[in-house]
């Protein structure tokens, strides 16, 4: 058995009668705020990951340059 359109309409009407339009719209507003907050958090995590990846790349380059200098010094000495 599947839920038909009339059954959905009856459920929606019961919800409106029980909670009122104000309470339902308030709840939907809270859900929207939660979704926006979640998306903002994800975006900040992505930015942080990019920043840390850039720092790691700089550290690797710096370490490689130091290693090259040490090898050159040993070759001269």
MDAnalysis code that builds the backbone (N, CA, C; Angstrom):
import MDAnalysis as mda
import numpy as np

u = mda.Universe.empty(231, n_residues=77, atom_resindex=np.repeat(np.arange(77), 3), trajectory=True)
u.add_TopologyAttr("name", ["N", "CA", "C"] * 77)
u.add_TopologyAttr("resid", np.arange(1, 78))
u.add_TopologyAttr("resname", ["UNK", "UNK", "UNK", "UNK", "UNK", "UNK", "UNK", "UNK", "UNK", "UNK", "UNK", "UNK", "UNK", "UNK", "UNK", "UNK", "UNK", "UNK", "UNK", "UNK", "UNK", "UNK", "UNK", "UNK", "UNK", "UNK", "UNK", "UNK", "UNK", "UNK", "UNK", "UNK", "UNK", "UNK", "UNK", "UNK", "UNK", "UNK", "UNK", "UNK", "UNK", "UNK", "UNK", "UNK", "UNK", "UNK", "UNK", "UNK", "UNK", "UNK", "UNK", "UNK", "UNK", "UNK", "UNK", "UNK", "UNK", "UNK", "UNK", "UNK", "UNK", "UNK", "UNK", "UNK", "UNK", "UNK", "UNK", "UNK", "UNK", "UNK", "UNK", "UNK", "UNK", "UNK", "UNK", "UNK", "UNK"])
u.atoms.positions = np.array([
    [0.841, -1.188, 0.000],
    [0.000, 0.000, 0.000],
    [0.880, 1.243, 0.000],
    [0.488, 2.185, -0.789],
    [1.216, 3.449, -0.812],
    [0.306, 4.574, -0.302],
    [0.930, 5.623, 0.087],
    [0.171, 6.764, 0.602],
    [-0.288, 7.597, -0.589],
    [-1.570, 7.844, -0.661],
    [-2.139, 8.620, -1.752],
    [-2.171, 10.102, -1.436],
    [-2.532, 10.904, -2.417],
    [-2.562, 12.354, -2.224],
    [-3.578, 12.790, -1.156],
    [-4.707, 12.100, -1.064],
    [-5.715, 12.471, -0.057],
    [-5.192, 12.218, 1.349],
    [-4.461, 11.157, 1.514],
    [-3.910, 10.844, 2.837],
    [-2.856, 11.876, 3.244],
    [-2.054, 12.315, 2.287],
    [-1.055, 13.356, 2.578],
    [-1.751, 14.653, 2.962],
    [-2.814, 15.008, 2.249],
    [-3.556, 16.234, 2.562],
    [-4.142, 16.161, 3.967],
    [-4.690, 15.022, 4.333],
    [-5.269, 14.849, 5.674],
    [-4.187, 14.980, 6.745],
    [-3.025, 14.393, 6.510],
    [-1.925, 14.491, 7.481],
    [-1.476, 15.936, 7.638],
    [-1.341, 16.658, 6.524],
    [-0.931, 18.064, 6.585],
    [-1.961, 18.896, 7.337],
    [-3.232, 18.665, 7.063],
    [-4.289, 19.400, 7.768],
    [-4.255, 19.123, 9.268],
    [-4.050, 17.867, 9.651],
    [-3.959, 17.531, 11.075],
    [-2.765, 18.230, 11.733],
    [-1.646, 18.258, 11.035],
    [-0.467, 18.945, 11.587],
    [-0.735, 20.436, 11.783],
    [-1.390, 21.045, 10.807],
    [-1.698, 22.473, 10.910],
    [-2.664, 22.721, 12.065],
    [-3.650, 21.859, 12.201],
    [-4.624, 22.014, 13.291],
    [-3.946, 21.824, 14.643],
    [-3.087, 20.831, 14.767],
    [-2.438, 20.545, 16.048],
    [-1.406, 21.613, 16.437],
    [-0.566, 22.008, 15.503],
    [0.541, 22.897, 15.839],
    [0.318, 24.344, 15.421],
    [-0.531, 24.579, 14.486],
    [-0.773, 25.939, 14.006],
    [0.261, 26.341, 12.968],
    [-0.116, 27.275, 12.111],
    [0.784, 27.699, 11.040],
    [2.033, 28.371, 11.591],
    [1.892, 29.148, 12.642],
    [3.038, 29.863, 13.200],
    [4.113, 28.928, 13.705],
    [3.697, 27.904, 14.406],
    [4.659, 26.945, 14.964],
    [5.362, 26.178, 13.845],
    [4.622, 25.805, 12.807],
    [5.218, 25.056, 11.697],
    [6.205, 25.938, 10.933],
    [5.830, 27.196, 10.652],
    [6.743, 28.085, 9.931],
    [7.974, 28.390, 10.783],
    [7.801, 28.482, 12.090],
    [8.926, 28.690, 13.000],
    [9.880, 27.495, 12.934],
    [9.318, 26.302, 12.918],
    [10.113, 25.086, 12.831],
    [10.880, 25.024, 11.511],
    [10.212, 25.384, 10.425],
    [10.876, 25.375, 9.122],
    [11.991, 26.420, 9.076],
    [11.790, 27.571, 9.730],
    [12.837, 28.583, 9.812],
    [14.050, 28.060, 10.558],
    [13.811, 27.318, 11.638],
    [14.914, 26.731, 12.398],
    [15.659, 25.692, 11.564],
    [14.921, 24.924, 10.784],
    [15.554, 23.933, 9.910],
    [16.418, 24.639, 8.868],
    [15.908, 25.729, 8.293],
    [16.668, 26.484, 7.295],
    [17.948, 27.062, 7.906],
    [17.849, 27.588, 9.134],
    [19.040, 28.113, 9.810],
    [20.064, 27.009, 10.039],
    [19.597, 25.840, 10.406],
    [20.498, 24.708, 10.611],
    [21.212, 24.311, 9.335],
    [20.482, 24.311, 8.227],
    [21.081, 23.960, 6.942],
    [22.124, 24.993, 6.548],
    [21.806, 26.287, 6.723],
    [22.768, 27.345, 6.399],
    [24.021, 27.219, 7.262],
    [23.836, 26.942, 8.527],
    [24.965, 26.780, 9.442],
    [25.824, 25.593, 9.025],
    [25.192, 24.513, 8.641],
    [25.914, 23.322, 8.196],
    [26.737, 23.633, 6.951],
    [26.124, 24.305, 5.973],
    [26.840, 24.646, 4.746],
    [28.016, 25.577, 5.032],
    [27.816, 26.530, 5.950],
    [28.889, 27.452, 6.316],
    [30.039, 26.690, 6.967],
    [29.717, 25.742, 7.840],
    [30.744, 24.936, 8.489],
    [31.532, 24.106, 7.494],
    [30.839, 23.527, 6.522],
    [31.508, 22.735, 5.491],
    [32.443, 23.630, 4.682],
    [31.975, 24.827, 4.311],
    [32.798, 25.746, 3.527],
    [34.041, 26.156, 4.317],
    [33.900, 26.400, 5.611],
    [35.053, 26.769, 6.438],
    [36.037, 25.614, 6.533],
    [35.539, 24.393, 6.642],
    [36.426, 23.224, 6.702],
    [37.210, 23.072, 5.407],
    [36.560, 23.327, 4.273],
    [37.235, 23.224, 2.979],
    [38.325, 24.286, 2.890],
    [38.021, 25.505, 3.333],
    [39.018, 26.574, 3.315],
    [40.193, 26.231, 4.225],
    [39.917, 25.700, 5.409],
    [40.980, 25.306, 6.334],
    [41.839, 24.204, 5.732],
    [41.213, 23.269, 5.043],
    [41.957, 22.174, 4.420],
    [42.868, 22.712, 3.318],
    [42.373, 23.675, 2.543],
    [43.207, 24.273, 1.494],
    [44.392, 25.003, 2.113],
    [44.145, 25.741, 3.193],
    [45.224, 26.475, 3.853],
    [46.275, 25.525, 4.409],
    [45.853, 24.457, 5.047],
    [46.808, 23.512, 5.625],
    [47.574, 22.782, 4.530],
    [46.927, 22.517, 3.392],
    [47.619, 21.878, 2.277],
    [48.686, 22.803, 1.716],
    [48.377, 24.103, 1.645],
    [49.357, 25.073, 1.156],
    [50.543, 25.153, 2.108],
    [50.286, 25.122, 3.417],
    [51.361, 25.158, 4.399],
    [52.228, 23.914, 4.289],
    [51.625, 22.764, 4.089],
    [52.369, 21.516, 3.951],
    [53.266, 21.574, 2.725],
    [52.743, 22.104, 1.627],
    [53.534, 22.212, 0.402],
    [54.726, 23.141, 0.625],
    [54.526, 24.254, 1.321],
    [55.632, 25.173, 1.600],
    [56.673, 24.504, 2.478],
    [56.237, 23.735, 3.474],
    [57.159, 23.049, 4.366],
    [57.981, 22.027, 3.597],
    [57.346, 21.298, 2.715],
    [58.061, 20.294, 1.924],
    [59.093, 20.968, 1.039],
    [58.727, 22.093, 0.386],
    [59.669, 22.823, -0.452],
    [60.847, 23.320, 0.379],
    [60.552, 23.863, 1.550],
    [61.587, 24.390, 2.424],
    [62.534, 23.276, 2.858],
    [61.995, 22.135, 3.234],
    [62.814, 21.001, 3.640],
    [63.682, 20.508, 2.481],
    [63.130, 20.490, 1.286],
    [63.887, 20.045, 0.118],
    [65.035, 21.002, -0.166],
    [64.791, 22.305, -0.051],
    [65.853, 23.290, -0.285],
    [66.979, 23.123, 0.731],
    [66.616, 22.881, 1.988],
    [67.639, 22.671, 3.015],
    [68.462, 21.424, 2.718],
    [67.819, 20.370, 2.265],
    [68.523, 19.131, 1.947],
    [69.485, 19.339, 0.784],
    [69.060, 20.092, -0.213],
    [69.924, 20.376, -1.365],
    [71.141, 21.172, -0.921],
    [70.938, 22.173, -0.050],
    [72.046, 22.981, 0.441],
    [73.040, 22.114, 1.227],
    [72.540, 21.199, 2.043],
    [73.422, 20.326, 2.806],
    [74.252, 19.440, 1.894],
    [73.622, 18.919, 0.836],
    [74.350, 18.074, -0.099],
    [75.423, 18.880, -0.808],
    [75.094, 20.122, -1.202],
    [76.083, 20.986, -1.869],
    [77.253, 21.282, -0.927],
    [76.953, 21.549, 0.347],
    [78.005, 21.836, 1.316],
    [78.917, 20.627, 1.507],
    [78.339, 19.434, 1.556],
    [79.136, 18.219, 1.707],
    [80.016, 17.994, 0.470],
    [79.467, 18.302, -0.705],
    [80.215, 18.096, -1.950],
    [81.397, 19.075, -1.997],
    [81.209, 20.291, -1.506],
    [82.293, 21.287, -1.489],
    [83.351, 20.925, -0.450],
    [82.907, 20.389, 0.655],
    [83.792, 20.174, 1.810],
    [84.502, 18.908, 1.751],
])
